[in-house]
């Protein structure tokens, strides 16, 4: 315990001796963690939106008017057994017309003169949007479906699932995830560089003191301790500042964004914020310790 307080006291001493460099290190960690935190919150919101869009990805298989109930049941059973399928339902011609009536101009219905040109359909909800193409190909390749679909010459034409839209959505999701990882890694690297430079300057400023400690037989751990503590101190201060600013954004900025962008879901639970804060604090501490350890290994030959 006495060594801990000695390390802590020496870390504050090193902090005051290299104030400008230490502040630069803290500000870098603060900005890095703040940007990471903002990015995590933004990624959480975007992920909610993308998950909502992906959950709406579905396949509609149009059925000819003369299809038998037995054949329809056979195709439904086949589709239910496919990987990635969440649920399967059947929409009759009358239900299709009623759905169209509710979502379209009623004048269009009046021009039909009581006729119903809309086909019945098998509606497929997916549990995994990535499987949409595989499921569509499997349905189109089913022999029974090829017989009862409304376009028997080209069963693919009887399937509606917005192929290009789905592909773009999945591509966008992958790009966002890759960019997120790359940005976080870049910010962590920048923070490590600043901590490394700060500890290096602290070692150079105390090189005479370190030499005396070596002469009197101080252990390597005792010599390294203050520098390790100083790096951790910078990281903790930077993390606390980042958490404080994020908490202000949570209470004052997010509600205004929710009012301005009502189509996005900014409802993030307290537990999610606490998890982000804890993750930032732990990440900051790890960054501080790794940066200090790397600097000591390179510049402190003990």
Secondary structure, 3 states (H helix, E strand, C coil): CHHHHHHHHHHHHHHHHCHHHHHHHHHHHHHHHHHHHHHHHHHHHHHHHHHHHHHCCEEEEEECCCCCHHHHHHHHHHHHCCCCEEEEEEECHHHHHHHHHHHCCHHHHHCCCCCCCCCEEEEEEECCHHHHHHHHHHHHCCHHHHHHECCCCCHHHHEECCHHHHHHHHHHHHHHHHHHHHHHHHHHHHHHHHHHHHHHHHHHHCHHHHHHHHHCCCCHHHHHHHHHHHHHHHHHHHHHHHHHHHHHHHHHCHHHHHHHCCCCCCCCCHHHHHHHHHHHHHHHHHHHHHHHHHHHHHHCCC
